[in-house]
Amino acid sequence: MCILITETLQSAILDSGCTSTVTGKIWLQCFIDTLSEEDRQKVGRKQSDTVFKFGGMQLYKSLDKVTLPCYIVGKEYTIEADVIDC
């Protein structure tokens, strides 16, 4: 797990089987820290009441939903993700 986390800093893992996009607080802050000042201004936040369950019984309530700028093959996009404290 530690290797996976280290290798994914400044990156994202795509899971086509997921029904929504989610990120942890630590990854989000690391990602935002890598953005230019111009791209940081593009980060948006809004309230979210989404709850997530990963395999076990523990539930994780979304803290908020962020809109993040990203670049894929040089083209700018945005990704919307819920943020959880995990």
C-alpha contacts under 8 A as a table, 3 or more apart, distances in Angstrom:
res1	aa1	res2	aa2	distance
1	M	4	L	5.07
1	M	5	I	6.26
2	C	5	I	5.21
2	C	6	T	6.20
3	I	6	T	5.13
3	I	7	E	6.06
4	L	7	E	5.20
4	L	8	T	6.19
5	I	8	T	5.27
5	I	9	L	6.50
6	T	9	L	5.71
7	E	11	S	7.95
8	T	11	S	4.88
8	T	12	A	6.08
8	T	13	I	7.25
9	L	12	A	7.70
9	L	27	W	6.69
9	L	30	C	7.00
9	L	31	F	7.05
10	Q	27	W	8.00
10	Q	30	C	7.01
10	Q	31	F	5.22
10	Q	34	T	7.09
11	S	31	F	7.86
15	D	18	C	5.76
18	C	21	T	7.29
20	S	81	A	7.54
21	T	80	E	6.94
21	T	81	A	4.76
21	T	82	D	6.31
22	V	81	A	4.92
22	V	82	D	4.65
22	V	83	V	5.85
22	V	84	I	7.20
23	T	27	W	6.76
23	T	28	L	6.55
23	T	81	A	6.43
23	T	82	D	6.21
23	T	83	V	5.03
23	T	84	I	6.29
24	G	27	W	5.47
24	G	28	L	6.19
24	G	83	V	5.55
24	G	84	I	5.03
24	G	85	D	5.74
24	G	86	C	5.27
25	K	28	L	5.12
25	K	29	Q	6.24
25	K	83	V	6.13
25	K	84	I	6.15
25	K	85	D	5.62
25	K	86	C	6.91
26	I	29	Q	5.28
26	I	30	C	6.26
27	W	30	C	5.12
27	W	31	F	6.08
28	L	31	F	5.07
28	L	32	I	6.14
28	L	83	V	7.83
29	Q	32	I	5.12
29	Q	33	D	6.09
30	C	33	D	5.11
30	C	34	T	6.64
31	F	34	T	5.36
31	F	35	L	6.85
32	I	35	L	5.29
32	I	40	R	6.58
35	L	38	E	7.85
35	L	39	D	5.71
35	L	40	R	5.88
36	S	39	D	5.18
36	S	40	R	6.16
37	E	40	R	5.04
37	E	41	Q	6.50
38	E	41	Q	5.42
38	E	42	K	7.06
39	D	42	K	5.13
39	D	43	V	6.99
39	D	69	P	6.48
40	R	43	V	5.44
42	K	67	T	7.85
42	K	68	L	6.98
42	K	69	P	6.47
43	V	66	V	6.81
43	V	67	T	5.50
43	V	68	L	5.06
43	V	69	P	6.67
44	G	66	V	5.38
44	G	67	T	4.84
44	G	68	L	6.90
45	R	64	D	6.64
45	R	65	K	5.56
45	R	66	V	4.45
45	R	67	T	6.38
46	K	64	D	5.79
46	K	65	K	5.28
46	K	66	V	6.54
47	Q	63	L	7.46
47	Q	64	D	4.76
47	Q	65	K	6.02
48	S	62	S	6.04
48	S	63	L	6.79
48	S	64	D	4.88
48	S	65	K	5.66
48	S	82	D	7.25
49	D	61	K	6.79
49	D	62	S	5.99
49	D	63	L	7.81
49	D	64	D	7.67
50	T	61	K	6.05
50	T	62	S	5.41
50	T	82	D	7.62
51	V	59	L	6.48
51	V	60	Y	5.54
51	V	61	K	4.34
51	V	62	S	5.93
52	F	59	L	5.63
52	F	60	Y	5.05
52	F	61	K	6.31
52	F	62	S	7.58
53	K	56	G	6.82
53	K	57	M	6.77
53	K	58	Q	6.19
53	K	59	L	4.89
53	K	60	Y	6.37
54	F	57	M	7.69
54	F	58	Q	7.52
54	F	59	L	7.74
60	Y	84	I	6.39
60	Y	85	D	7.41
60	Y	86	C	7.82
61	K	84	I	6.46
62	S	65	K	7.32
62	S	82	D	5.78
62	S	83	V	5.42
62	S	84	I	4.97
62	S	85	D	7.87
63	L	82	D	7.31
63	L	83	V	5.54
63	L	84	I	5.66
63	L	85	D	7.35
64	D	82	D	5.88
64	D	83	V	5.61
64	D	84	I	7.82
65	K	80	E	6.83
65	K	81	A	5.52
65	K	82	D	4.25
65	K	83	V	5.95
66	V	80	E	5.59
66	V	81	A	5.42
66	V	82	D	6.29
66	V	83	V	7.18
67	T	78	T	6.32
67	T	79	I	5.61
67	T	80	E	4.38
67	T	81	A	6.56
68	L	78	T	5.30
68	L	79	I	5.19
68	L	80	E	6.29
68	L	81	A	7.94
69	P	76	E	6.97
69	P	77	Y	5.92
69	P	78	T	4.49
69	P	79	I	6.53
70	C	76	E	5.79
70	C	77	Y	5.28
70	C	78	T	5.63
70	C	79	I	7.01
71	Y	74	G	5.53
71	Y	75	K	5.27
71	Y	76	E	4.53
71	Y	77	Y	5.94
72	I	75	K	5.35
72	I	76	E	6.62
72	I	77	Y	7.34
